[in-house]
Amino acid sequence: MYRYDEFDHEFVRARTRQFRGQVERRLKGTLTEDQFKPLRLMNGLYLQLHAYMLRVAIPYGTFNATQMRQLAMIADKYDRGYGHITTRQNIQFNWPELVDVPDILDDLADVEMHAIQTSGNCIRNVTSDPWAGAAADELEDPRATAELLRQWSSLHPEFTYLPRKFKIAVIASQKDRAVLKAHDIGIQIIKNDLDQIGYKIFVGGGLGRTPIIGKELVEFLPRIELLPYLEATMRVYNRYGRRDNKYKARIKILVTEMGIDAFKAEVDDEYSYLSPSDIAVSKDEIARITSYFAPPAFENLASSDADYERARRKNIDFARWAQNNVARHKVDGYAIVNISLKPIDGAPGDITSAQMRVVADLAEKYSFGEIRATHEQNLVLPYVKKSDLFALYMSLQDNALQADNIGLITDIICCPGMDYCALATARSIPVSQAIAERFSDPVRQQTIGEMKIKISGCINACGHHHVGHIGILGLEKAGVESYQIKLGGDGSETAAIGDVTGKGFSQDELIDAIERVVDLYLNNRNDNERFVDTYRRIGMGPFKEVLYDAA
């Protein structure tokens, strides 16, 4: 994984020193909140409903055991003993005191972490496949490309003050585990007919109040042209993106209004004026960055493990956990372990400081010290031997981390909602907990199968509700919280925006409505058909009927 060089260390420390002075001026009153706001946002500090919130960057979702322990210390010393994993593979602290934030940033810098570019109208944290480097279906580790983009975009003078925030994701497989087409730019590492590795580029995706699936900008871009072509794309956005209306400032609006063909023509024209050799990175530099993501020292193991299979036969709970939470690894004898942060009675994505330390210990013992954060608000240990899976599971069980619901109906993506966020118009966490409780029976969850429920507490869509198989949007109407249901959304490689079913439901009505939708699916699905497949086959009509005629 990436390690700071001398520039990184000095740069992060300098930013912390600068911000310490800015905080002192704010506390003394020589900076107003309006003057302070752009300065704090550059350091990932938000002002939420009840307190400040600090968003810490986890580039492409990869961090290590030492960093996790430091996050646990920060949670105990400066917060309320927990953190929150976000849909951008970051971690948030919801209760820091302003006076303590510079000390927190110093503590983060001690373990090569920071909060830079987790907010503001800049290129945000570059995200990637949380199984990168371990997935059996990837062409190569996409994190090397993500790191290249991180270095290129960090404080790029042209892209520091964009019309609006900008998000990039990178994957290297046909299976999309990063919601690629919901990003401003999505980059898929592919091979062409000549067996050359390059990039397919998507542009103009995004959720929020105007959800749009990204469109293909380039079918195949040679590797050497990636940064120059992205430079041209960003210049076009920076030139034509609207700054008079923040709701129309994202690149998705520009691409939609211009049309993809006209937008591509502008990018190609801008590209023709560039000298790619001045921007493109040398093969030696790419090799240097790639070397940071060299695979760990895997042992030469058999593809199956007798002790693991024996434990599965003897322990039904372990067998269910292994079925749902363990994924195939590219190396024989190893597995990818997904740790659910979705206990039935918990807030999705929350992890206590004690649990952080447990995960750090388990990462060191079983996964070469490496941890991943996922956009679905869970964690991953990417390099676990199959022979260690049962012992790992028992440790997770001892620390309330054994939830076996990855990809199932209770593995809900959920924004903080009105319990924390000043922008929210409805609560999200109690809704997710009520749904999880209703469908808590593990056998029932398994019967339902893959189900992506995503909940947002306002139209900004931080809970990705537009691409949920069942998406739930919390709204306020005449002082009362109301929940709108969308069906058929998809955040995978077959990405789609969900369809609004109709008028909203109260929280009490909502849970019964979700159950009616699920029951209709179970009664109408074909063999091995997922909910989203059944919806696409039979359409909205039957679901709308059961939602409203039965209400």
Sequence and secondary structure as in RCSB ss.txt:
>XXXX:A:sequence
MYRYDEFDHEFVRARTRQFRGQVERRLKGTLTEDQFKPLRLMNGLYLQLHAYMLRVAIPYGTFNATQMRQLAMIA
DKYDRGYGHITTRQNIQFNWPELVDVPDILDDLADVEMHAIQTSGNCIRNVTSDPWAGAAADELEDPRATAELLR
QWSSLHPEFTYLPRKFKIAVIASQKDRAVLKAHDIGIQIIKNDLDQIGYKIFVGGGLGRTPIIGKELVEFLPRIE
LLPYLEATMRVYNRYGRRDNKYKARIKILVTEMGIDAFKAEVDDEYSYLSPSDIAVSKDEIARITSYFAPPAFEN
LASSDADYERARRKNIDFARWAQNNVARHKVDGYAIVNISLKPIDGAPGDITSAQMRVVADLAEKYSFGEIRATH
EQNLVLPYVKKSDLFALYMSLQDNALQADNIGLITDIICCPGMDYCALATARSIPVSQAIAERFSDPVRQQTIGE
MKIKISGCINACGHHHVGHIGILGLEKAGVESYQIKLGGDGSETAAIGDVTGKGFSQDELIDAIERVVDLYLNNR
NDNERFVDTYRRIGMGPFKEVLYDAA
>XXXX:A:secstr
     HHHHHHHHHHHHHHHHHHHHHHHTSS HHHHHHHHHTTTEEE SSSEEEEE  GGGEEEHHHHHHHHHHH
HHHSSSEEEE TTS EEES   GGGHHHHHHHHHTTT   TTSSSSSB   EE TTTTTBTT SS THHHHHHHH
HHHTT TTSSS SS B EEEE SSS SS GGGSSEEEEEEE TTS EEEEEEE  B TTS B  EEEEEEEEGGG
HHHHHHHHHHHHHHHS SS GGG SHHHHHHHH HHHHHHHHHHHHHTS HHHHS  HHHHHHHHHTT       
  SS HHHHHHHHH HHHHHHHHHHEEEBSSTTEEEEEE    TTS TTEEEHHHHHHHHHHHHHHSTTEEEE T
TS EEEEEEEGGGHHHHHHHHHHTT     TTSTT  EE  GGGT SS SS  HHHHHHHHHHT  HHHHHHH S
  EEEESSTT TT GGGSSEEEEEEEETTEEEEEEEES B STT B  EE SS B HHHHHHHHHHHHHHHHHH 
 TT  HHHHHHHH HHHHHHHHHT  
